[in-house]
């Protein structure tokens, strides 16, 4: 009995592998969409089911992406998502670093090239020279 059950699961796994061959499968963008799906369903449960239709449409899109045979197009979508995610994460990392350094440094933005410059606090009124463009301006640290 145990041998037959094991054989059944092995065959099922092989059938699923054959079915998914040449298809996109799951990727990072699909996982993000799945999290959005769960959030929509939770919001819908609190708002009386008003989010059920968008959640259903999103679920359909998730399955469409997962079962799509146009792998190149789905990989392109995933790479766009990863680039956008990286931009957001890098901005958040920058804000976190500035927050940690707020006691020791003051941050200025160059009026010419908009580069962020860091100067030590407690120096009074100083002349700040941008390292990128060479523009100088005064600021109080």
C-alpha positions as CSV (number, residue, x, y, z in Angstrom):
1,X,0.0,0.0,0.0
2,X,2.8,2.4,0.9
3,X,4.6,1.6,-2.3
4,X,1.5,2.3,-4.4
5,X,1.0,5.6,-2.7
6,X,4.6,6.6,-3.2
7,X,4.3,5.6,-6.9
8,X,1.1,7.7,-7.3
9,X,2.8,10.8,-5.9
10,X,5.8,10.3,-8.1
11,X,3.6,10.0,-11.2
12,X,1.6,13.0,-10.2
13,X,4.8,15.0,-9.8
14,X,6.1,13.9,-13.2
15,X,2.8,14.8,-14.9
16,X,2.9,18.3,-13.3
17,X,6.5,18.7,-14.4
18,X,5.5,17.8,-18.0
19,X,2.6,20.2,-17.9
20,X,4.7,23.1,-16.6
21,X,7.5,22.5,-19.1
22,X,7.9,25.6,-21.3
23,X,5.8,27.7,-19.0
24,X,6.7,30.7,-16.8
25,X,5.9,29.2,-13.4
26,X,6.2,31.3,-10.3
27,X,8.6,34.3,-9.9
28,X,9.1,37.3,-7.7
29,X,6.5,39.4,-9.4
30,X,3.9,36.7,-9.0
31,X,4.8,36.4,-5.3
32,X,4.2,40.2,-4.9
33,X,0.9,39.9,-6.7
34,X,-0.1,37.1,-4.4
35,X,0.6,39.3,-1.4
36,X,-1.5,42.0,-2.9
37,X,-4.2,39.4,-3.5
38,X,-4.2,38.5,0.2
39,X,-4.3,42.2,1.2
40,X,-7.3,42.8,-1.1
41,X,-9.1,39.8,0.4
42,X,-8.4,41.0,3.9
43,X,-9.6,44.5,3.0
44,X,-12.7,43.0,1.4
45,X,-13.5,41.1,4.5
46,X,-13.4,44.3,6.6
47,X,-15.3,46.4,4.0
48,X,-18.1,44.0,3.3
49,X,-16.8,42.2,0.2
50,X,-16.3,45.3,-2.0
51,X,-12.8,44.1,-3.0
52,X,-13.8,40.6,-4.1
53,X,-14.0,41.4,-7.8
54,X,-10.6,43.1,-8.0
55,X,-9.1,40.2,-6.0
56,X,-10.6,37.7,-8.4
57,X,-9.2,39.6,-11.4
58,X,-5.8,39.7,-9.8
59,X,-5.9,36.0,-9.1
60,X,-6.7,35.4,-12.7
61,X,-3.7,37.5,-13.7
62,X,-1.5,35.5,-11.4
63,X,-2.6,32.2,-13.0
64,X,-2.2,33.7,-16.4
65,X,1.4,34.8,-15.7
66,X,2.2,31.4,-14.1
67,X,0.8,29.3,-16.9
68,X,2.0,31.6,-19.8
69,X,4.2,30.1,-22.4
70,X,5.5,33.5,-23.4
71,X,8.4,33.2,-21.0
72,X,10.4,36.1,-22.5
73,X,7.5,38.6,-21.9
74,X,7.0,37.3,-18.3
75,X,10.7,37.6,-17.6
76,X,10.7,41.1,-18.9
77,X,7.7,42.0,-16.5
78,X,9.6,40.3,-13.6
79,X,12.8,42.3,-14.3
80,X,10.8,45.6,-14.5
81,X,9.3,44.7,-11.1
82,X,12.7,43.8,-9.6
83,X,14.2,47.2,-10.9
84,X,11.4,49.1,-9.3
85,X,11.7,47.1,-6.1
86,X,15.4,47.9,-6.0
87,X,14.8,51.6,-6.4
88,X,12.4,51.7,-3.5
89,X,14.7,49.6,-1.3
90,X,17.7,51.8,-2.0
91,X,15.7,55.0,-1.2
92,X,14.5,53.4,2.1
93,X,18.1,52.4,2.9
94,X,19.2,56.0,2.2
95,X,16.6,57.4,4.5
96,X,17.6,54.9,7.2
97,X,21.2,55.8,7.0
98,X,20.4,59.5,7.2
99,X,18.3,58.9,10.2
100,X,21.2,57.1,11.9
101,X,23.6,60.0,11.1
102,X,21.3,62.8,12.0
103,X,23.1,63.6,15.3
104,X,26.5,63.9,13.8
105,X,25.9,65.3,10.3
106,X,23.6,67.8,8.5
107,X,22.6,67.2,4.9
108,X,22.4,69.8,2.2
109,X,21.4,69.6,-1.5
110,X,23.6,71.3,-4.1
111,X,21.5,74.0,-5.8
112,X,23.3,73.4,-9.2
113,X,23.3,69.6,-9.6
114,X,21.0,68.4,-6.7
115,X,23.6,66.1,-5.2
116,X,23.1,65.4,-1.5
117,X,26.1,66.6,0.6
118,X,26.9,65.7,4.2
119,X,28.7,68.1,6.5
120,X,29.5,67.8,10.2
121,X,27.1,69.4,12.6
122,X,28.1,72.2,15.0
123,X,30.6,74.1,12.8
124,X,28.4,77.2,12.4
125,X,28.0,79.0,9.1
126,X,30.3,77.3,6.6
127,X,31.1,77.3,2.8
128,X,30.1,74.0,1.2
129,X,31.7,72.9,-2.0
130,X,30.0,70.3,-4.1
131,X,32.3,67.4,-4.9
132,X,30.4,66.6,-8.1
133,X,30.1,70.0,-9.9
134,X,32.4,72.3,-7.8
135,X,29.6,74.7,-7.0
136,X,30.0,76.5,-3.6
137,X,27.3,77.8,-1.4
138,X,27.0,78.7,2.3
139,X,24.9,76.8,4.9
140,X,24.6,76.6,8.7
141,X,25.6,73.3,10.1
